[in-house]
Amino acid sequence: MTLGEILSKAAINTLMGMGTVFAVLILISCIIALFRFIPGAQDKLQKKEQIEPIVQSQSTESAIADDVQLVAVIMAAILASKGVGQDALDDAENSPYIVRSIKRKG
């Protein structure tokens, strides 16, 4: 290979590498320019969600009743695992365990 051929291949490789870098930089610049449209799209989605009616599957009273039943089942399981007899399950006032509060997470 002559010196001219080597230099021409080096120039082509340099131009291809620099061209690739600039093409990617232009692509990134276009993507960043599109970021200004994102808040508008988010606002439209939030407005659409607010317009749609919210349907509750359970009323408040049935949810409270479900919570009371859940607490009763959990207390029965705790007392059964501790070996407390059926009398303690029937007589809540003399139970060794007392539920002080119920907090719903989520």
Phi and psi restraints in degrees (value plus and minus 20) as a CYANA .aco file:
   2 THR   PHI    -109.1   -69.1
   2 THR   PSI     148.5   188.5
   3 LEU   PHI     -84.3   -44.3
   3 LEU   PSI     -55.4   -15.4
   4 GLY   PHI     -85.4   -45.4
   4 GLY   PSI     -61.6   -21.6
   5 GLU   PHI     -85.1   -45.1
   5 GLU   PSI     -61.7   -21.7
   6 ILE   PHI     -82.7   -42.7
   6 ILE   PSI     -64.5   -24.5
   7 LEU   PHI     -86.3   -46.3
   7 LEU   PSI     -56.9   -16.9
   8 SER   PHI     -87.4   -47.4
   8 SER   PSI     -61.4   -21.4
   9 LYS   PHI     -84.8   -44.8
   9 LYS   PSI     -59.1   -19.1
  10 ALA   PHI     -84.8   -44.8
  10 ALA   PSI     -60.2   -20.2
  11 ALA   PHI     -85.6   -45.6
  11 ALA   PSI     -61.8   -21.8
  12 ILE   PHI     -83.3   -43.3
  12 ILE   PSI     -65.3   -25.3
  13 ASN   PHI     -81.2   -41.2
  13 ASN   PSI     -60.7   -20.7
  14 THR   PHI     -84.3   -44.3
  14 THR   PSI     -65.8   -25.8
  15 LEU   PHI     -84.9   -44.9
  15 LEU   PSI     -59.6   -19.6
  16 MET   PHI     -85.4   -45.4
  16 MET   PSI     -62.2   -22.2
  17 GLY   PHI     -85.4   -45.4
  17 GLY   PSI     -66.6   -26.6
  18 MET   PHI     -86.9   -46.9
  18 MET   PSI     -57.2   -17.2
  19 GLY   PHI     -83.5   -43.5
  19 GLY   PSI     -61.6   -21.6
  20 THR   PHI     -83.7   -43.7
  20 THR   PSI     -64.1   -24.1
  21 VAL   PHI     -82.2   -42.2
  21 VAL   PSI     -66.7   -26.7
  22 PHE   PHI     -86.0   -46.0
  22 PHE   PSI     -56.2   -16.2
  23 ALA   PHI     -83.3   -43.3
  23 ALA   PSI     -62.2   -22.2
  24 VAL   PHI     -87.8   -47.8
  24 VAL   PSI     -59.2   -19.2
  25 LEU   PHI     -83.7   -43.7
  25 LEU   PSI     -59.9   -19.9
  26 ILE   PHI     -85.1   -45.1
  26 ILE   PSI     -61.3   -21.3
  27 LEU   PHI     -81.5   -41.5
  27 LEU   PSI     -64.9   -24.9
  28 ILE   PHI     -83.0   -43.0
  28 ILE   PSI     -60.9   -20.9
  29 SER   PHI     -81.3   -41.3
  29 SER   PSI     -60.2   -20.2
  30 CYS   PHI     -86.0   -46.0
  30 CYS   PSI     -60.3   -20.3
  31 ILE   PHI     -83.9   -43.9
  31 ILE   PSI     -62.9   -22.9
  32 ILE   PHI     -84.6   -44.6
  32 ILE   PSI     -57.2   -17.2
  33 ALA   PHI     -84.6   -44.6
  33 ALA   PSI     -49.1    -9.1
  34 LEU   PHI     -96.0   -56.0
  34 LEU   PSI     -33.3     6.7
  35 PHE   PHI     -82.2   -42.2
  35 PHE   PSI     -44.3    -4.3
  36 ARG   PHI     -89.7   -49.7
  36 ARG   PSI     -36.5     3.5
  37 PHE   PHI    -108.2   -68.2
  37 PHE   PSI     -33.2     6.8
  38 ILE   PHI     -84.5   -44.5
  38 ILE   PSI     -65.7   -25.7
  39 PRO   PHI     -79.8   -39.8
  39 PRO   PSI     -57.4   -17.4
  40 GLY   PHI     -83.8   -43.8
  40 GLY   PSI     -61.0   -21.0
  41 ALA   PHI     -86.6   -46.6
  41 ALA   PSI     -58.3   -18.3
  42 GLN   PHI     -85.6   -45.6
  42 GLN   PSI     -60.1   -20.1
  43 ASP   PHI     -82.5   -42.5
  43 ASP   PSI     -61.6   -21.6
  44 LYS   PHI     -83.0   -43.0
  44 LYS   PSI     -61.2   -21.2
  45 LEU   PHI     -86.3   -46.3
  45 LEU   PSI     -60.1   -20.1
  46 GLN   PHI     -87.0   -47.0
  46 GLN   PSI     -59.7   -19.7
  47 LYS   PHI     -84.6   -44.6
  47 LYS   PSI     -58.2   -18.2
  48 LYS   PHI     -85.2   -45.2
  48 LYS   PSI     -59.7   -19.7
  49 GLU   PHI     -87.5   -47.5
  49 GLU   PSI     -55.0   -15.0
  50 GLN   PHI     -91.5   -51.5
  50 GLN   PSI     -51.2   -11.2
  51 ILE   PHI     -92.0   -52.0
  51 ILE   PSI     -57.3   -17.3
  52 GLU   PHI     -84.9   -44.9
  52 GLU   PSI     115.4   155.4
  53 PRO   PHI     -89.5   -49.5
  53 PRO   PSI     125.3   165.3
  54 ILE   PHI    -114.6   -74.6
  54 ILE   PSI     101.5   141.5
  55 VAL   PHI    -126.2   -86.2
  55 VAL   PSI     103.9   143.9
  56 GLN   PHI    -116.0   -76.0
  56 GLN   PSI     110.9   150.9
  57 SER   PHI     -99.3   -59.3
  57 SER   PSI     -45.0    -5.0
  58 GLN   PHI    -151.1  -111.1
  58 GLN   PSI     127.4   167.4
  59 SER   PHI     -99.2   -59.2
  59 SER   PSI     147.2   187.2
  60 THR   PHI     -83.6   -43.6
  60 THR   PSI     -59.3   -19.3
  61 GLU   PHI     -85.6   -45.6
  61 GLU   PSI     -60.8   -20.8
  62 SER   PHI     -90.9   -50.9
  62 SER   PSI     -51.3   -11.3
  63 ALA   PHI     -86.9   -46.9
  63 ALA   PSI     -60.5   -20.5
  64 ILE   PHI     -85.3   -45.3
  64 ILE   PSI     -61.2   -21.2
  65 ALA   PHI     -82.9   -42.9
  65 ALA   PSI     -59.4   -19.4
  66 ASP   PHI     -83.9   -43.9
  66 ASP   PSI     -58.9   -18.9
  67 ASP   PHI     -84.3   -44.3
  67 ASP   PSI     -62.6   -22.6
  68 VAL   PHI     -83.7   -43.7
  68 VAL   PSI     -62.6   -22.6
  69 GLN   PHI     -84.2   -44.2
  69 GLN   PSI     -60.5   -20.5
  70 LEU   PHI     -83.6   -43.6
  70 LEU   PSI     -62.6   -22.6
  71 VAL   PHI     -83.9   -43.9
  71 VAL   PSI     -60.0   -20.0
  72 ALA   PHI     -83.1   -43.1
  72 ALA   PSI     -61.7   -21.7
  73 VAL   PHI     -86.8   -46.8
  73 VAL   PSI     -61.6   -21.6
  74 ILE   PHI     -85.5   -45.5
  74 ILE   PSI     -63.2   -23.2
  75 MET   PHI     -83.1   -43.1
  75 MET   PSI     -60.3   -20.3
  76 ALA   PHI     -82.8   -42.8
  76 ALA   PSI     -59.7   -19.7
  77 ALA   PHI     -86.9   -46.9
  77 ALA   PSI     -60.2   -20.2
  78 ILE   PHI     -84.3   -44.3
  78 ILE   PSI     -66.5   -26.5
  79 LEU   PHI     -85.3   -45.3
  79 LEU   PSI     -58.6   -18.6
  80 ALA   PHI     -85.9   -45.9
  80 ALA   PSI     -58.3   -18.3
  81 SER   PHI     -90.8   -50.8
  81 SER   PSI     -46.8    -6.8
  82 LYS   PHI    -103.9   -63.9
  82 LYS   PSI     -26.1    13.9
  83 GLY   PHI      64.1   104.1
  83 GLY   PSI      -1.2    38.8
  84 VAL   PHI     -96.5   -56.5
  84 VAL   PSI     118.3   158.3
  85 GLY   PHI     -93.4   -53.4
  85 GLY   PSI     156.2   196.2
  86 GLN   PHI     -84.6   -44.6
  86 GLN   PSI     -47.4    -7.4
  87 ASP   PHI     -81.4   -41.4
  87 ASP   PSI     -59.6   -19.6
  88 ALA   PHI     -89.2   -49.2
  88 ALA   PSI     -50.8   -10.8
  89 LEU   PHI     -91.1   -51.1
  89 LEU   PSI     -55.9   -15.9
  90 ASP   PHI     -96.5   -56.5
  90 ASP   PSI     -55.4   -15.4
  91 ASP   PHI    -124.5   -84.5
  91 ASP   PSI      72.6   112.6
  92 ALA   PHI     -88.7   -48.7
  92 ALA   PSI     -47.3    -7.3
  93 GLU   PHI     -89.7   -49.7
  93 GLU   PSI     -51.6   -11.6
  94 ASN   PHI    -118.6   -78.6
  94 ASN   PSI      -9.0    31.0
  95 SER   PHI     -88.2   -48.2
  95 SER   PSI     122.7   162.7
  96 PRO   PHI     -93.6   -53.6
  96 PRO   PSI     -30.8     9.2
  97 TYR   PHI    -139.4   -99.4
  97 TYR   PSI     119.7   159.7
  98 ILE   PHI    -150.3  -110.3
  98 ILE   PSI     113.8   153.8
  99 VAL   PHI    -106.8   -66.8
  99 VAL   PSI      96.1   136.1
 100 ARG   PHI    -107.3   -67.3
 100 ARG   PSI     -60.2   -20.2
 101 SER   PHI    -175.4  -135.4
 101 SER   PSI     138.8   178.8
 102 ILE   PHI    -145.5  -105.5
 102 ILE   PSI     103.8   143.8
 103 LYS   PHI    -141.8  -101.8
 103 LYS   PSI     110.1   150.1
 104 ARG   PHI    -115.2   -75.2
 104 ARG   PSI     109.4   149.4
 105 LYS   PHI    -122.3   -82.3
 105 LYS   PSI     122.3   162.3
